Amino acid sequence: MKKSLSVRLNEKSFERLNRVSRKLGISKSHIVEKLLNNYLSDLYDSEVAKRILFDGHDKIIGHNIAKREILPD
């Protein structure tokens, strides 16, 4: 089931959205939905990566050690 959301855009963003929508023949709703899904996915991935990076329980090793552990002799 589709839900409705009202979004306020500045004039420049609104005109860009209109222009892209017209040129591609795609509805503004479809463009905004795709953009939002991509952004949310990237945001989630970024936040997970930050939590992993700053997790104090993980051992941090240098490039040379990692290379030795991963690559065969």
Sequence and secondary structure as in RCSB ss.txt:
>XXXX:A:sequence
MKKSLSVRLNEKSFERLNRVSRKLGISKSHIVEKLLNNYLSDLYDSEVAKRILFDGHDKIIGHNIAKREILPD
>XXXX:A:secstr
          HHHHHHHHHHHHHHT  HHHHHHHHHHHHHHHHHHHHHHHHHHT TTS    HHHHHHHHS  
